Amino acid sequence: MAIRNVVTEGDEILRKHCKEVREITPRLKETLQDMLETMRESMGVGIAGPQVGVMRRIFVAQPDPYDEDKVYFMINPVMLEMSEEKEMGTEGCLSVPDMVGEVERSVRIKMEATDINGERKVYDFEGFDARVMQHEYDHLDGILYTDKCSNLRDAAFDEEDYEDEE
């Protein structure tokens, strides 16, 4: 496995629509494992194909970095349902380093995707897990969280605010 370079905002690749994966090959599996390693190295909870220069409909997510049993390798994901109930939450992105902003997302979603073993599955997510999945799914259509956010700000100032509250 290898750490990949993360593409940052300003690179046009982040604004393109990804193509479907036609076949799960050993190379694709290796790419997904590289993405997982890159995400963890960067202290992220999700990473999508375009963020590492791969224009395929793939992403890797691990909403809880302490739960290594819940890693999602999503190939050709399809959003099946999104709850009408929404909530605001703070998001950041490996491709928009050192920034955060508030984004409104559905509280619950249902998604279908093929996993790394080639099995098509339906997933139900809610709360933070649903937020992560929606964020990564957006990347596959060339959408960054900054397109949807309010109050975009330097993440360092956010940390200082929390330190003052303690």
C-alpha positions in Angstrom: 0.0 0.0 0.0 1.1 3.6 -0.5 0.2 7.1 0.6 -1.2 9.1 -2.3 -1.0 12.8 -2.9 -4.3 14.5 -2.0 -5.5 16.9 -4.7 -6.4 20.3 -3.3 -9.0 22.9 -4.2 -8.2 24.8 -7.3 -7.3 21.6 -9.2 -10.0 21.2 -11.9 -10.1 17.4 -11.3 -12.2 18.1 -8.2 -14.9 19.6 -10.3 -15.4 16.8 -12.8 -18.0 14.0 -12.7 -16.5 10.5 -12.1 -17.1 7.5 -14.4 -18.5 4.2 -13.2 -16.3 1.3 -12.3 -16.8 -1.4 -14.9 -14.8 -4.2 -13.2 -13.3 -4.7 -9.8 -9.7 -5.5 -10.5 -6.7 -6.1 -8.3 -5.5 -2.6 -9.2 -8.8 -1.1 -8.1 -8.6 -3.0 -4.8 -5.0 -1.7 -4.3 -6.2 1.9 -5.1 -8.9 1.6 -2.5 -6.4 0.3 0.1 -4.1 3.2 -0.8 -7.0 5.6 -0.3 -7.7 4.1 3.1 -4.1 4.5 4.2 -4.0 8.1 2.8 -7.2 9.0 4.6 -5.9 7.7 7.9 -2.5 9.3 7.5 -4.2 12.6 6.8 -6.5 12.2 9.9 -9.6 12.1 7.7 -12.9 10.1 7.9 -13.5 9.8 4.2 -11.7 10.2 0.8 -13.1 10.0 -2.7 -11.4 9.0 -6.0 -10.9 12.5 -7.4 -9.1 13.5 -4.2 -6.3 11.1 -5.2 -6.6 11.8 -9.0 -8.8 8.7 -9.7 -11.8 9.7 -11.8 -14.0 6.7 -10.9 -17.1 6.5 -8.7 -15.3 5.2 -5.6 -14.8 6.4 -2.1 -13.6 5.1 1.2 -15.1 6.1 4.6 -14.5 5.3 8.2 -16.7 7.7 10.1 -15.4 6.5 13.5 -11.6 6.4 13.3 -11.5 4.2 16.3 -13.7 1.5 14.9 -11.5 -0.3 12.3 -14.3 -2.8 11.7 -16.5 -0.1 10.1 -14.6 0.8 7.0 -16.7 1.3 3.9 -15.3 0.8 0.4 -18.0 2.2 -1.8 -17.9 1.4 -5.5 -20.5 2.9 -7.9 -22.6 4.2 -5.0 -26.2 5.3 -5.6 -28.2 7.5 -3.3 -31.6 5.7 -2.8 -33.2 7.9 -0.1 -32.4 11.1 1.8 -34.5 12.1 4.8 -36.4 15.4 4.6 -35.1 16.1 8.1 -31.9 18.0 7.9 -29.3 19.4 10.3 -26.4 21.7 10.2 -23.0 20.4 11.0 -19.3 21.5 10.8 -17.4 19.9 7.9 -13.8 20.0 6.7 -12.2 18.3 3.7 -8.7 16.9 3.0 -8.9 18.8 -0.3 -9.6 22.1 1.4 -7.0 22.0 4.1 -7.2 24.0 7.3 -10.8 25.2 6.6 -14.2 24.3 8.0 -17.8 25.4 7.5 -21.4 24.7 8.3 -23.3 22.4 5.9 -26.9 21.3 6.0 -27.3 17.6 5.3 -30.0 14.9 5.5 -30.0 13.2 8.9 -30.7 9.8 7.4 -29.8 8.3 4.0 -30.1 5.0 2.3 -27.3 4.2 -0.2 -26.5 1.2 -2.5 -22.9 0.4 -3.4 -20.6 -2.4 -4.4 -18.1 -3.3 -1.7 -14.4 -4.2 -2.2 -15.4 -7.9 -2.6 -17.8 -7.2 -5.4 -21.0 -7.6 -3.4 -23.8 -5.1 -4.0 -25.2 -3.9 -0.7 -27.8 -1.5 0.7 -26.7 0.7 3.6 -28.7 2.8 6.0 -26.7 5.7 7.7 -27.8 8.3 10.1 -26.2 11.2 12.0 -22.5 11.8 11.4 -22.1 8.6 9.3 -24.8 9.9 6.9 -23.0 13.3 6.8 -19.7 11.6 5.8 -21.3 9.5 3.1 -23.1 12.6 1.6 -19.9 14.6 1.6 -17.9 11.8 -0.1 -20.7 11.1 -2.6 -20.7 14.8 -3.6 -17.1 14.5 -4.6 -18.1 12.0 -7.3 -20.2 14.7 -9.0 -17.6 17.5 -8.7 -19.2 19.1 -5.7 -17.1 20.4 -2.7 -18.6 21.1 0.7 -17.5 24.7 0.2 -20.2 24.9 -2.5 -22.9 24.2 0.1 -21.4 25.7 3.3 -21.9 28.9 5.3 -19.5 30.4 7.7 -16.3 29.1 5.9 -13.5 29.8 8.3 -9.9 28.8 9.3 -10.0 25.6 11.3 -7.3 26.9 13.6 -9.7 29.6 14.9 -12.3 26.9 15.6 -9.8 25.0 17.8 -9.0 28.1 19.7 -12.7 28.7 20.4 -13.0 25.3 21.9 -10.0 25.7 24.0 -11.5 28.9 25.5 -14.6 27.0 26.5 -12.7 24.5 28.7 
